[in-house]
Amino acid sequence: MTESHECFITGESIQNIEDSRFTWEFDAWVSERGQQMIDNAYATGELENNREWEIIYGEWYAQDEADAARWDMALRHLDYDNKFDGEHE
């Protein structure tokens, strides 16, 4: 039996969490549609009108930046022609 979750943003049932994202700040799942709503609010400057969405956006932004930095660091270490020694970008 597949467990369903409720989207923190839309309140709709989420059947497939593969397209959803978790927010640790609110211990909840956000559906793909909920993510789009948050992204749209950011793009239109309306994010500041909803403190919860602003917190979630900030959490995900920080997480995405950290993930990107880890991937960049891993790829640099796999590039054997790169003279990266851990101290320079």
N, C-alpha and C positions, 0 to 999 in steps of 0.2 A: 504494500500500500504506500502510495506517495504522500508524503507530508506536505501540506500546503501552509503557506505563511501569508500574513496580511501585510500589504505594503504600508509602510509608515506614512507615506505621503498621500497616496490616493485612497487608502482603506480597502482597495480591491484585493481579492485573493490572488496569490502568486502560486501558480502550479509548477513552473519550471524556474528554479533558482539560478540556473546557469546564466541567464541574461540579467539577473538581479545583482544588487550590490548590498553589502552589509555595512551598517553604521555602528561602530562601537560606542559612540557617544550616546546613542539612544537604544542600543542593544536590539536592533530591529533591521528588517530587510526592506529594501527599496526596489520596486519593480523598474523595468526598463522605462516605462511611461513616467514613473516618478522621477527617475534620473533626468529624463528629457525636460520635465517641468522645472527642475532645479537648474539645469543648464540654461534653459530659456530665461529664467528669472535673472541669472547672472548676466547673460548677454544683453538683456534689456535694462539692466541697472536696478531691477526690482528686488534683488536678493536681500538687500538691507532692510526690506520691509517685513521679512519673515526670519526671525532670529534662529529658529530651528534649522531652516534650510541653509542659512548662512553658516551655521556650525557644521552641518553635514558637508557642505561644499568645501569648507576649510579643511576638514578632516581628510576628505578624499584627495584634495589638491596636495596636501602634505604627503599623503601616502603614495600618490602617483609620482611625485618628485623624488621621494626616497627610492622607490622601485626603479625609476629611470637611472638614478645615480648608481645603484647596485649593478644594473645591467651594463652600464657604461664601464664601470670598474672591471666587471667580469670579462667583457669583451676586450678591454685593453690588455688584460693578462693573457688572453688567448692569442693576441696578435704578437707573434714572436719577433717581428721586425720593429716593434714599438720599444723604445728605450725607457718606458715608464718605470720609475723607481719608487712610486708611492708618494713622492713629494711634489711633483709637478703635474699640471693638467695636461 
